[in-house]
Amino acid sequence: MSDRQKILLSIVILVLFSLLLFIMFSDNGLADLFKLKSDKDRLLQENTRLKRGNLIMYRTIERLKNDPEYIESIARKELGMIRKGEIILKPKPSGD
């Protein structure tokens, strides 16, 4: 191999190595690609979680619109409401 070929080969290797470094560490290089993939995966998981939450809320809204027994149970549990004529029995606190 002549000196000229060695120099040309060295230049080609240097250019390829520089190009590889540029691809890996530039603003839109491989590091950013991996970060974007990680962000995408995280957002997809968050989206799935939010869809489940929306479905639960939708079902709750439908029950509140259409299910009188559900409305009554919520009124009893959360608001402490009672039916007409019902008596609430509260045990005395023990005075020991």
Secondary structure, 3 states (H helix, E strand, C coil): CCHHHHHHHHHHHHHHHHHHHHHHHCCCCHHHHHHHHHHHHHHHHHHHHHHHHHHHHHHHHHHHHHCHHHHHHHHHHHHCCCCCCCCCCCCCCCCC
